[in-house]
Amino acid sequence: MKLQALTILLLGLLVITSCRSIRNLTTKDSAVSGLGARKTNTPVKREFLSGIEVTPGWVDKNSSQQGDAAKSIESAVKTNSSQKNKYDGLMTGSIETASMLQLKYAIATDATVEKLGNIPLLELIDKWWGTKYCMGGSTENCIDCSAFTQIIMRDIYQQALPRTSQEQYMVCERIELEELREGDLVFFNIGGTDISHVGVYLLNNKFVHASTSGGVMISDLTEKYWQAKYRGAGRVGK
């Protein structure tokens, strides 16, 4: 009896051990199978934002929503990066017939091209543009402010002016700031007690002059520096 019982006990232990081995092997096979499934290249779709489906790495080129977005981006890029679009507000009206000179000075004066009809004046300014300043100068190598206004008034408006800014101030008809128009003179006191600087008014508070710092250029009467130096405006023969 003892031998029979011992035999049964050994057989039971063998059965239990075999079941555990089979269970462990099955678990390992399942784990390996799971890893293999995750390594496949099939894209996984994820759903979000009210039913819009996105597959990673894929773009629907025919999507109407994407098309609208692309158009918006393209429009924004054009608006922000194009120099022409930046100045569209200046280039209205006669833009089709405007010269490059008009476009250039439309930007410099914040004006629309149709307001820049005095082409001889623009050509003269362009000819002298950037000419350096020197006291008593009157050539294309260097020029001072009153010699430059003399040239403009003589060649464009057929008006003769005396040589110095103080003398030019004395022969002008005084006008108010709000009365300024193209060809009027604007006077400043850069130093001392007398008028020591002069320029020719254009439009939009802009005037052209021979500046001690930058040569022949266009400046703005509303700049703090020129507001502090401004002494009056005058008109000659008009």
C-alpha positions as CSV (number, residue, x, y, z in Angstrom):
1,M,0.0,0.0,0.0
2,K,2.8,2.4,0.9
3,L,4.5,1.7,-2.5
4,Q,1.2,2.4,-4.3
5,A,0.6,5.7,-2.5
6,L,4.2,6.9,-3.2
7,T,3.7,6.1,-6.9
8,I,0.5,8.1,-7.0
9,L,2.2,11.1,-5.3
10,L,5.1,11.1,-7.7
11,L,2.7,11.0,-10.7
12,G,0.8,14.0,-9.3
13,L,4.0,16.1,-8.9
14,L,4.9,15.4,-12.5
15,V,1.5,16.5,-13.7
16,I,1.6,19.8,-11.7
17,T,5.2,20.6,-13.0
18,S,4.2,20.0,-16.6
19,C,1.1,22.3,-16.4
20,R,3.3,25.2,-15.0
21,S,5.8,24.8,-17.8
22,I,3.1,24.8,-20.4
23,R,1.5,28.0,-18.9
24,N,4.9,29.9,-18.8
25,L,5.6,28.9,-22.4
26,T,2.2,30.2,-23.5
27,T,2.7,33.5,-21.7
28,K,6.1,34.0,-23.3
29,D,4.7,33.2,-26.8
30,S,1.9,35.8,-26.2
31,A,4.4,38.5,-25.2
32,V,6.6,37.8,-28.2
33,S,3.5,37.8,-30.4
34,G,2.5,41.2,-29.0
35,L,5.9,42.8,-29.7
36,G,5.8,41.6,-33.2
37,A,2.4,43.2,-33.7
38,R,3.7,46.6,-32.5
39,K,6.6,46.5,-35.0
40,T,4.4,46.5,-38.0
41,N,4.5,49.6,-40.3
42,T,0.7,50.1,-40.5
43,P,-0.2,53.7,-39.6
44,V,-2.4,54.2,-36.6
45,K,-5.2,56.6,-37.0
46,R,-6.2,58.8,-34.2
47,E,-9.5,60.7,-34.0
48,F,-9.8,64.2,-32.6
49,L,-11.5,67.6,-33.1
50,S,-15.0,66.6,-34.0
51,G,-14.3,63.5,-36.2
52,I,-11.3,64.7,-38.2
53,E,-9.0,61.7,-38.7
54,V,-5.2,62.1,-38.9
55,T,-2.8,59.3,-39.9
56,P,0.7,60.2,-38.7
57,G,3.0,61.1,-41.6
58,W,0.2,61.5,-44.1
59,V,-1.4,64.7,-45.5
60,D,-4.6,64.9,-47.4
61,K,-3.7,67.2,-50.3
62,N,-7.3,67.2,-51.5
63,S,-8.8,68.3,-48.2
64,S,-10.9,71.4,-48.6
65,Q,-10.0,72.6,-45.1
66,Q,-6.3,72.3,-45.8
67,G,-6.8,74.1,-49.1
68,D,-8.5,77.0,-47.4
69,A,-5.7,77.1,-44.8
70,A,-3.0,77.1,-47.5
71,K,-4.7,80.0,-49.3
72,S,-4.9,82.0,-46.0
73,I,-1.2,81.4,-45.4
74,E,-0.3,82.3,-48.9
75,S,-2.3,85.5,-48.6
76,A,-0.6,86.4,-45.3
77,V,2.8,85.8,-46.7
78,K,2.2,88.0,-49.7
79,T,0.8,90.8,-47.5
80,N,3.6,90.8,-45.0
81,S,6.7,90.1,-47.2
82,S,5.9,92.0,-50.4
83,Q,7.3,95.5,-50.6
84,K,4.7,96.4,-53.2
85,N,1.8,95.3,-51.1
86,K,3.3,97.2,-48.2
87,Y,3.0,100.4,-50.1
88,D,-0.3,99.6,-51.9
89,G,-1.9,102.5,-50.1
90,L,0.5,104.9,-51.8
91,M,0.3,103.5,-55.3
92,T,-3.3,104.2,-56.2
93,G,-4.9,106.1,-59.0
94,S,-2.4,106.5,-61.8
95,I,-0.1,103.6,-60.8
96,E,-0.3,102.1,-64.3
97,T,1.4,105.2,-65.8
98,A,3.6,106.1,-62.8
99,S,7.4,106.3,-63.3
100,M,9.9,104.6,-61.0
101,L,10.8,108.1,-59.9
102,Q,7.3,108.8,-58.7
103,L,7.1,105.5,-56.9
104,K,10.4,106.2,-55.2
105,Y,9.3,109.6,-53.9
106,A,5.8,108.4,-53.1
107,I,7.4,106.2,-50.5
108,A,9.8,109.0,-49.4
109,T,6.9,111.4,-48.9
110,D,4.1,109.0,-47.8
111,A,2.0,110.3,-50.8
112,T,0.1,108.7,-53.6
113,V,1.7,108.9,-57.0
114,E,-0.9,111.1,-58.5
115,K,0.1,113.8,-56.0
116,L,3.7,113.8,-57.4
117,G,3.0,115.3,-60.8
118,N,5.9,117.8,-60.7
119,I,8.4,115.5,-62.5
120,P,11.1,118.2,-63.1
121,L,11.1,118.8,-59.3
122,L,11.5,115.1,-58.6
123,E,14.3,114.8,-61.2
124,L,16.1,117.8,-59.7
125,I,15.9,116.3,-56.2
126,D,17.1,113.0,-57.4
127,K,20.0,114.6,-59.2
128,W,21.2,116.2,-56.0
129,W,20.1,113.4,-53.6
130,G,22.8,112.6,-51.1
131,T,25.1,115.4,-52.1
132,K,27.1,116.2,-49.0
133,Y,26.8,119.5,-47.1
134,C,29.5,122.1,-46.8
135,M,29.2,125.7,-45.7
136,G,29.3,128.0,-48.7
137,G,29.2,125.1,-51.2
138,S,27.1,125.4,-54.3
139,T,28.3,122.5,-56.6
140,E,27.5,118.9,-57.0
141,N,30.5,118.0,-54.9
142,C,29.1,119.8,-51.8
143,I,26.3,122.3,-51.2
144,D,24.8,124.3,-48.3
145,C,21.1,124.7,-47.6
146,S,20.5,128.2,-49.0
147,A,22.4,127.4,-52.3
148,F,20.2,124.3,-52.7
149,T,17.0,126.3,-52.2
150,Q,18.3,128.9,-54.7
151,I,18.7,126.2,-57.3
152,I,15.3,124.7,-56.8
153,M,13.5,128.0,-56.8
154,R,15.4,129.2,-59.9
155,D,15.2,126.0,-62.0
156,I,11.7,124.8,-61.0
157,Y,9.8,127.9,-60.1
158,Q,11.7,130.6,-62.0
159,Q,12.2,132.6,-58.8
160,A,15.4,134.4,-57.8
161,L,16.5,134.3,-54.2
162,P,19.3,136.0,-52.3
163,R,22.2,133.8,-51.1
164,T,21.7,133.3,-47.4
165,S,18.9,131.7,-45.4
166,Q,18.4,134.8,-43.4
167,E,18.1,137.0,-46.5
168,Q,15.7,134.5,-48.1
169,Y,13.5,134.7,-45.0
170,M,13.4,138.4,-45.2
171,V,12.1,138.5,-48.8
172,C,9.4,135.9,-48.3
173,E,5.7,136.5,-47.7
174,R,5.0,135.0,-44.3
175,I,2.5,132.1,-44.2
176,E,1.1,129.9,-41.5
177,L,2.1,126.2,-41.1
178,E,-1.3,125.0,-42.3
179,E,-1.0,127.1,-45.5
180,L,2.1,125.3,-46.7
181,R,2.1,124.0,-50.2
182,E,4.7,122.7,-52.6
183,G,7.5,125.2,-53.3
184,D,7.1,127.2,-50.1
185,L,10.2,127.7,-47.9
186,V,10.5,126.5,-44.3
187,F,13.0,128.2,-42.0
188,F,14.9,127.0,-38.9
189,N,17.3,128.2,-36.3
190,I,20.0,125.6,-35.9
191,G,22.2,127.8,-33.8
192,G,22.5,131.5,-32.8
193,T,19.7,134.0,-32.9
194,D,19.1,134.3,-36.7
195,I,17.6,132.0,-39.3
196,S,20.3,129.5,-40.1
197,H,18.7,126.8,-42.1
198,V,16.1,126.6,-45.0
199,G,14.4,123.9,-47.0
200,V,11.7,123.6,-49.7
201,Y,8.4,122.2,-48.7
202,L,6.9,119.3,-50.7
203,L,3.8,117.8,-49.1
204,N,2.6,115.7,-46.1
205,N,4.9,117.7,-43.8
206,K,7.9,116.7,-45.8
207,F,10.6,119.1,-47.0
208,V,13.8,118.7,-49.0
209,H,17.0,120.4,-47.8
210,A,20.7,120.1,-47.7
211,S,21.2,118.8,-44.2
212,T,24.5,119.2,-42.3
213,S,24.3,115.6,-41.2
214,G,23.0,113.7,-44.2
215,G,23.4,116.0,-47.2
216,V,20.5,116.5,-49.6
217,M,17.6,114.6,-48.2
218,I,13.9,114.7,-47.2
219,S,12.9,115.3,-43.6
220,D,9.6,115.6,-41.7
221,L,8.5,118.8,-40.0
222,T,6.8,116.7,-37.3
223,E,10.1,115.2,-36.1
224,K,10.9,116.5,-32.6
225,Y,14.2,117.9,-33.8
226,W,12.7,120.1,-36.5
227,Q,9.7,121.1,-34.4
228,A,12.1,122.6,-31.9
229,K,14.2,124.4,-34.6
230,Y,11.2,125.6,-36.7
231,R,11.0,129.4,-37.0
232,G,8.4,130.0,-39.8
233,A,7.5,129.5,-43.5
234,G,7.4,131.8,-46.5
235,R,6.2,132.1,-50.0
236,V,8.1,133.7,-53.0
237,G,6.3,135.2,-56.0
238,K,3.1,133.2,-55.8
